[in-house]
Amino acid sequence: MEPLPFASMLSLVFSLVTVLAVSSPSWCWRGEAASPKASRGTPFPWDKMRLPEHVTPVHYDLTIHANLSTLTFWGTTEVDIMASQPTSAIIMHSHHLQITKATLRRGAGAGLAEEALTVLENAPREQVALLTPEPLLAGALYTVVIHYAANLSENFHGFYKSTYRSKDGEVRILASTQFEPTAARTAFPCFDEPALKATFSIKIRREPRHTAISNMPLVKSVAVAEGLLEDHFDVTVKMSTYLVAFIISDFESVSKMTKSGVKISVYAVPDKLNQADYALDAAVTLLEFYEDYFSIPYPLPKQDLAAIPDFQSGAMENWGLTTYRESALLFDKEEASASSKLGITMTVSHELAHQWFGNLVTMEWWNDLWLNEGFAKFMEFVSVSVTHPELKVEEYFFGKCFNAMEVDALNSSHPVSSPVENPTQIREMFDEVSYEKGACILNMLRDYLSADAFKSGIVQYLRQYSYKNAKNEDLWNSIASICPTDGMEMVEGFCSRSQHSSSSSHWRQDAVDVKTMMGTWTLQKGFPLITVTVRGRSVLMKQERFMKGSDGASESGYLWHVPLTYITSKSDSVQRFLLKTKTDVLILPEEVEWIKFNVGMNGYYIVHYEDNGWDSLTDLLKGAHTAISSNDRASLINNAFQLVSIGKLSIEKALDLTLYLEHETEIMPVFQGLNELIPMYKLMEKRDMKEVETAFKAFLLRLLKKLIDKQVWANEGSMSERMLRSRLLLLACVRNYEPCVQRAQGYFRKWKESGGNLSLPSDVTLAVFVVGAQDPEGWDFLYSKYQTSLSSTEKSQIEFALCTSQQKEKLQWLLDQSLKGDIIKTQEFPHILLFVGRNPMGYELAWQFLRENWNKLIQKFGLGSASLSQMVMGTTNQFSTRNRLEEVKEFFSSLKENGSQLRCVQQTIETIEENIRWMDKNFDKIRIWLQSENLGLP
């Protein structure tokens, strides 16, 4: 599953309205008191959250009949099972299903005698017990037959209702599925754990006006009654329940074949099918890449990509039928921005990577979700850098690592591999630690071993565990079994350099113990701060945990195996050193003016340069910034401000370092500068600090004025240049830079006069819409255009612009309407709440709205969901006063089991406490520093 794709234009401007990245999927937790009693008062024969291991499924026959008028469905599940020991109770998952009848057959196939089963339900654990008249015999095959009925889900999980409005205004209904992580049990009774794999034969009953699609191709359609057809789909490969999918809709499709004969199709609502071509071509190219890279053929005859009008996350990797939010799949050539093209490509790449990592080889349990998600996130960059080199995705990878570090620096973080048991804890795992940190440590390992050795290791892993499940250590064992070339050989289970081989690389001289090394990155939370002290030719290195709070007082007991890389003023050849102890020393061939660690930001760690180390690097940036790569420049900006937050570096030195940005032209250093500087004035906007806030905004504009003035108002240049243009012009217009505002007003006037039909350059559209939305008449026109637009990009840009209004009644209206879900879909509500919460005129409205509608929100989006976490953080994590902190604590503690223990609450409380400390320590220093920059402060 892919969280909502934040590589879109809106993600790139989030930092204009955010203080900390809040793309975090779910961190929310609630305890669950399980009842040993069944629903009828009879003792329930099983007292654990996990299912027993002695009954396993072999094959499911599912029949589903949905009524899209009454919004109900009924079904029959026939599941072939085997018991490894005698038992009189079959424990399965079932949630919100009305089971009407359950029987048992000895053997598989119809026509055999059926015995009635007694059904007990344990609702808190989402389990049913089927009690058999006689114990099942070990090793024998049985078939359980269950008839049931249910309502289509009204939220975004399970078998749920979705709607769209056609061009002629008709509201049309469809039904689609989203089962990951634990919602298959809401559509059919099943053994809903990832290790309990089986094959599936699926039949869907529908009206002739609809089409049904599922994981496998259609085999035949049979008329079962007047106006009722039953579609029979081919038998699936062996797979987990969460990957089952089916859709009943009036979607239409376009198709192409891959070189190996796999049929790729994109399904969408008829009015938007003309936006399917880009994703179709990308999917063909990417599937062919993965088949070649993994040397394992895609095992199904087809791969469908379906754009669902209502979708909570970004996309889902159901085997053979991947599903997407419309904005993550459909590309309108006329309206779409450069960043939306990047976002679609990355999302399709992510879901297709899952067809191997996740579907073919699945984590044994959700504690190792990162084996699915970290790999898919990592493979996005590996694949797209080859298939779409013009997108230059490698430039953006390390930004994912910075996002993960924001979360991982807090005490409320968790190890990549963490114990989880109940559904809410499982949902918590879909966060930056599983996705981004997982991807970053894999990238670090690839850099450590070499790309070829790493690739050989993961291919070995996929082959060994195909159609099976794997654990954390299985991956390391597979990779460790492949020695890097370059003079390495296996010695007692470790890769070791042969005696005749020589190398200047410190870590290549040691045995490569992948399992031990990677255990330090996956079994403990956080990441290291490496402190570097240069004494002549000696470089002293020290590691400790980087943790925010209490001025960075580090916890003891944390130790990583850190693959350090560095360059110096005397050599741009990358040198390597594996730091496995608390401290170590390396000796340089000669003394140097500067040393830069973590080359290209390939390592998941932050570096502090003691004594005059930062001064030397600042001088380098001011004098000859291109002497180091743009990624290295961006990582220096990030590291400097992270060190300010733990008291290792002064705010003045960090701000001095940013002054070189006046001469910067590359996207990532500029973006990182904005990511560090904008949050500083966002904190001030929520307090009575107008004078310094205004001066700081003036400083930021002055810093980037030269680059802003160079931007053309057209879609020109590389992907990076176009994304940089979009963000800079938006910043300039939001900050009321007169040349930008006047130009945008002119464009908006012409666009409005054309009835919204004039084609604006997509790179400048967001800036134009934001300026237009400041006028009440312009705001109303944008909203009217929103209602009729078929472009996801245009609708997202209008949404953002509407949320920048300075009129509180309009902001309140947006909150009300998006939760209601008629014109603005409820899937957009988390974004709108976030955008309003970042607006200085709207943040109090957003916080109030969250509190007043809390119960509705948890019903719609779910406790522990990514969306809820985003809402909590988005409305509160820019507070920086003790009164606000108490207000936040008081509200969430009052929720008890409905939210008091949410991890996102722990996280936002930590963040507010950090904001308070940060402002207390640095605000006056910033004011004095701005005075020294002659920005008009007294």
Buried (B, 14 or more C-beta within 10 A) or exposed (E): BBBBBBBBBBBBBBBBBBBBBBBBBBBBBBEBEBEEEBBEEEEBBBEEBEBBEBBBBBBBBBBBBBBBEEBEBBBBBBBBBBBEEEBBBBBBBBBBBEBEEBBBBBEBEEEEEBEEBBBBBBEBBBBBBBBBEEEBBEEEBBBBBBBBEBBBBEBBBBBBBBEBBEEEEEEBBBBBBBBBBBBBBBBBBBBBBBBBBBBBBBBBBBEEEBBBBBBBBBEEBEEEEEEEBBBBBBBBBBBBBBBBBBBBBBBBBBBBEBEEEBBBBBBBBEBBBEBBBBBBBBBBBBBBBBBEBBEBEBBBEBBBBBBBBBBBBBBBBBBBBBBBBBBBBBBBEEBBBBBBBBBBBBBBBBBBBBBBBBBBBBBBBBBBBBBBBBBBBBBBBBBBBBBBEEBBBBBBBBBBBBBBBBBBBBBBBBBBBBEBBBBBBBBBBBBBBBBBBBBBBBBBBBBBBBEEBBBBBBBBBBBBBBEBBBBBBBBBBBBBBBBBEEBBEEEEEBBBBEEEEEEEBBBBEBBBBBBBBBBBBBEBBBBBBBBBBBEEEEBBBBBBBBBBBEEBEBEEEBBBBBBBBBBBBBEEEEBBBBBBEEEBEBEBEEEBEBBBBBBBBBBBBBBBBBEEBBBBBBBBBBEEBEBBBBBBBBBBBBBBBBBBBBEBBBBBBBBBBBBBBEEBBBBBBBBBBBBBBBBBBBBBBBBEBEBBBBBBBBBBBEBBBEBBEEBEBEBEBEBBBBBBBBBBBBBBBBBEBEEBBEBBBEBBEEBBEEEBEEEBBBBBBBBBBBBBBBBEEBBEBBBEBBEEBBBBBBBBBBBBBBBBBEBBEBBBBBBEBBBEBEEBBBBBBBBBBBBBBBBEBBBBBBBEBBBEBBEEBBEBBBBBBBBBBBBBBBBBBBBBBEEBBEBBBEBBEEBEEBBBBBBBBBBBBBBBBBBBBBBEBBBEBBBEBBBEBEBEBE
